[in-house]
Amino acid sequence: MSLPLVHPHETAWRRDRPIEPEAAALLVVDVQNLEISPPIEREHPAFVADLQARVVPNIARLIAGCRQAGIEVVYTVVESLTRDGRDRSLDHKLSGILVPKGAWEGQMIDAVAPRDDEIVLPKTSSGVFNSTNIDYVLRNLGVRHLLVVGVLTDQCVDMAVRDGADRGYYTICISDCCSTYTADRQANALQAFGGYCRTVTLEAMLAEIAASAKKTRVG
C-alpha cells in the first residue's frame, strides 16, 4: 500500500498552532441591525431571541478579550455603496437583499458596535473576500490568524472561513459566537466547513488569547 506524500515541512503546519496576538484579527460577520429587524424577527423569532440573549453577548466578550490583547477587530456588514443598491451582486438582487447606504439595518448591533478607529467593510455579496478588499487589508495589518464569528453560520460565516483558509490564513471559528436559523443548520455548517478551520468555544478562545498575550508580554 502506498503512503500519502508528506512535505518535509508539513509537521510545522498545524491548525492548532497557538495564535499570535500581534498577527491575529477577529472578523465579525454581519452582526448588524438587519438580523434583528422586524421582518427577520417575524420569520425567525427563535433565532433573533437567541442572537440577542446568547450569541451577541458572547461576541461582545470575545471583542473585549481581543481588544485587551491587542488583536485587531474587523467588521463586515451587508450594505450597499448606493441608496438604490445598484452596486449589489446579482445574487443579492435576485434574492431581494437590499441595505441602502447609511441605513439603520446596515449598522452593527449596539452591544458589538465598532470603536471609532476600527475597520468596517460594507459588502454586497455573501463572501467578504469577494466583494471587499479584506484580503489586502489583512495583509497590510500583518494578519496570519483569522478568528471568525457572526451570522449566518451556514452562509456568510461559512464563506469567510473557507475563503480565508484558501487565501492562506490560519482560520478559527468560535462556534458559540455564530448562529443561523435552526440548530440543525448550525450543526451541519460547523461540520461541513470544519476541514477548513479550527473550531473552538468562546471560553477556550478567551483562555488561549489570555495565555498568548501573557506569553508575548513575558517574552
Stockholm file with secondary structure:
# STOCKHOLM 1.0

chainA/1-219         MSLPLVHPHETAWRRDRPIEPEAAALLVVDVQNLEISPPIEREHPAFVADLQARVVPNIARLIAGCRQAGIEVVYTVVESLTRDGRDRSLDHKLSGILVPKGAWEGQMIDAVAPRDDEIVLPKTSSGVFNSTNIDYVLRNLGVRHLLVVGVLTDQCVDMAVRDGADRGYYTICISDCCSTYTADRQANALQAFGGYCRTVTLEAMLAEIAASAKKTRVG
#=GR chainA/1-219 SS CCCCCCCTTGGGCCTTCCCCGGGEEEEEESCBGGGGSHHHHHHCHHHHHHIIIIIHHHHHHHHHHHHHHTCEEEEEEECCSSSSCTTSCHHHHHHTCCCCTTCGGGSBCGGGCCCTTSEEEEESSSCHHHHSCHHHHHHHTTCCEEEEEEECIIIIIHHHHHHHHHTTCEEEEEEEEEECSSHHHHHHHHHHTGGGSEEECHHHHHHHHHHHHHHHHHC
#=GC SS_cons         CCCCCCCTTGGGCCTTCCCCGGGEEEEEESCBGGGGSHHHHHHCHHHHHHIIIIIHHHHHHHHHHHHHHTCEEEEEEECCSSSSCTTSCHHHHHHTCCCCTTCGGGSBCGGGCCCTTSEEEEESSSCHHHHSCHHHHHHHTTCCEEEEEEECIIIIIHHHHHHHHHTTCEEEEEEEEEECSSHHHHHHHHHHTGGGSEEECHHHHHHHHHHHHHHHHHC
//
